Amino acid sequence: MGLGSALALGAWATPPAPPQMLRGWPLYERFCLPCHGSRGDGHGPAAPYVWPAPRVFTRSEFRWRSAAAGQPASDDDLRTTIRLGAPGTSMPGFASSLVPVQIDDLIEVVRAFAPAGEDRAAPPIALGPPPPPDSVRGAALWRDKGCPTCHGAGGDGHGASSALPAPPYDLTTVLHRPREPGVEAYRFAAAQSIATGLPGTTMPSYAGTLARADLWALADHVVAIAGQGDRRARHAMDPATIDADRRAPITTGTWPGQGDAGAAAVFGEPIAPQGPPPANLAPAQASLHARQCARCHAKQSREWETSLHRGAASPGLLAQTEYGMTPADRAGCLRCHAPLAEQAGDAALRGDSVSCAGCHVRGWVRRGPPNVSPQLLPLPGYPLVTLGLYERADFCLPCHQLPPRDAVAGRPLLDTYKEWLEGPYMSRGVQCQHCHMPNREHALLGIHDPPTFRQGIELGARAHRHGAAVTVVATLKNIGAGHYLPTTPTPAAWLSITLLDARGRPIDGATDRHRIGRDIWFDGTWHERADTRIPPGETFTFARAWTAGRTAQAAAARIAIEVHPDDFYERFYAEKLAGTLAPAQRALYQQALTRALGSRYLAEQRDVPIEP
């Protein structure tokens, strides 16, 4: 090959840097990888829990473009999507958490996943100044141009041709195109989508087919039928996702992402036996027992000893798994409560529950977060692999999020990770570890810890008298939990109101309380009675009025929050104890019930005077 040929083929050109080598990769890993994956292929660990399916960057699959059909999205298009998100979907906006230079760094990473040679220079379609609204003409164009064929006469997405691989949008809810708030921005977004079409769907481009005035008029009709809500659907999962997962192999207790070998080695499948320890390990390093880890990690061990992880192999669990449970069901429980393969046959090791090795040792190689603490002296030959997974919320996903197949009333019984995804914390980069492992502490505090619960709530109350009636309004706001409060069906928080006389004594018959939690029951199949949990940043209001009786004596109202961290299991253990049990099993259930009842606490109580 001659010099000219080599230059022509770019043999001396610098190859493009892989995404992981770019400055924006740490940002991508925290904000984008959970959905779009480590390879940009849309197979991140959060993909099963979001709607719609994450965009595939390796195909430059960007629907929100300002250029003509067939042209790639511009950097400005990507910048708008990252800043504002897509209303009505799981894609949040990051304008409040990322500065412009960070967004540009993310765009560089996203572009690095694209096929080589993609052209970014695509001029936007000029829609011109918006004319006065004309929804009447828009409605006529809607009919004349065949829009009801896909979207339906009313725009709800149920037209005669709606059974498409990419179903038509329901335009009566909310337009998904990223945009600023306000009706004019909504109108412009609708006009852009009509002009450019949507790649990956059957929605064509009408630029050049319709006059600009008609594009705007058609957009006016879309605005007229739209719901205008900007809040993302965050409750029930897509039924098609639930059905598909129920037909797939069981993956409970595993990390569902693809393409990240390091993350998959931690929780990608049930933890394999460690095998014989390598000869180069010191005796303490060649042990899976937490007490040996404590020799070097004393601080972490002291914190872990107080945690629920330490007690996950509890009497209540053992009463179920050791008596009559099928091997498959037992393995499913232990996968989270005592995850090491060796714990299944070693009662002493199983007593460590979710131990140091359960999270950090695979094949005798230690794994942990980047930036190892300088307080730990380096050990030559110490087998250590650092992974960003340990500082991301999807590290907690395998045991704190059940898959779609386990949905009850459209939501898995454990839905904590999805609640975090759909809430305000994910878009701000706040991970589970920020709240539950501050400063990398291993106490892993949650609802069983009264100070932690108190940090997550804001209680408000007011009471007034009108004639013979007394009305009390109590409010409870979730100000500190990045998921629903409480998140799992196990706990319940009771918000109560009691009238007090002038001496501070409760008045008979003048009290009421409301359960806050997800109330479920099982009769061979799971059912949901009610779900009164409080989403992040939202407020529950409980109002009660007394109009007769002894309200004349009422001088104040007492507002209280009492927490039962093991509410579901209190009932479950009591039901088991009412039946016939082996003596050892009965002793375990009795111990479990005593522990559950003993976990109750009064989180907050205040007395407010009744105002005239």
C-alpha angles and dihedrals in degrees: 000000000000127000092254092052092049092052091046090055092047093241091154096040118115108252116235114268115254114248092252091061096054124101092244096056096098088053091047091049092054103037107023111022096073090068107019097039135229090283096044089244098123094253101115121143092260094053095097091056104047135079127250108020110269117266116265107234094187088068094040086241100179117151099181103077133146094203130087122281113290094024122113124250116267126233088254089056091052091044090055093049094050093046099045106022124209113291115229093024136082092259107105128199119250100198092114095050107035129058119218095263090053091051089051090051089053091050089055090054093047090049091051090066092057124101114274117270098024111162114230098181101098116144115224122248109260109229093178126215112331113256122220111292115272109179092159091063088040091058090052091049089048089061098037096050094050098248093145090062089077106013098038128239092284095039096248094130095252103113127143090268097040095115093092131138087250104036116222116261120262097238093187091075112045137317109248099207111116112256146144118266120275141066095271091054089048090052093050091048091052091049091050093052092049091048098045103031122214119277114227092031136074091253104119130206115260095190106124090014097071127040114248091251090055092049089056093044091052088049088053090058090051089052090049094056097039124109091222093213116141099192118111121237103253105160124068118031121238106277090223089058091051093048093047092051092050089057093048127081115281112268101169112150096019135106106256101204125109135216098028107104093182094054092042090054090061104047105348091114138356108305110265122224111278093228124209112339116250115259093239092066119098115236093260091049091049093061130090093201116112092224089067093049087054091066090076101016098049097150094049091046094052090051093045092051089068095047133102087236086066090055099039092114087064130167089259091055093046091049088060104035098043097049122059100325116138116250091245094052091044091052089049092055095044091049088079104020097047105004104176115101089226092058093068092071101027114072093190092052091043087058088069087067111185094008137173093272092046089067103024113031126074120163088348090299115123117227127192147137125305120263099046112217112268087221088074112082113231115253118209111236093009105153104234132157119185120211133183087221089081090066096045130085092237088071085073094042100090094064102024099049125054117209123258092264089071094060119142114189087355096308132087115247088243106042102152098123093050091047088055092047092053095042133080097265101069093058089053093052094247108150131194089258093060091066104025099037105029111180086006091291115167101212088098094202122199141146094328088066112076097207091051092052092046090053089058099054141065116198122202132179142173132176132190141173126229112181108305093342126094119198125191124188120192125186130195119192127193100227101154113031119090089207135041116305106264098013105195129049091245101081132053130194116207116210109198137185122199129176116228130202124229091278093053095254122140114254114233113251093010102104137092137168139194129212117232112198145066108293112205136167137189131218097159088305128053118250134181121224097182143337114211098157120138118242119223112290094005132115134228116210123203117187126183131178130192116197105175144015117054099347089120087071093052114115101160143007125232116216117194139175114206118184125209102188093186099036096138093047093048087065093039095052092045091053091050092049090053089063136064113288139167110259094248092048091048090052091053093049091047091051090048093050092049090052092047094051090046092057093069118111143169106247099186140347131183137171118219124191118243106246120215 
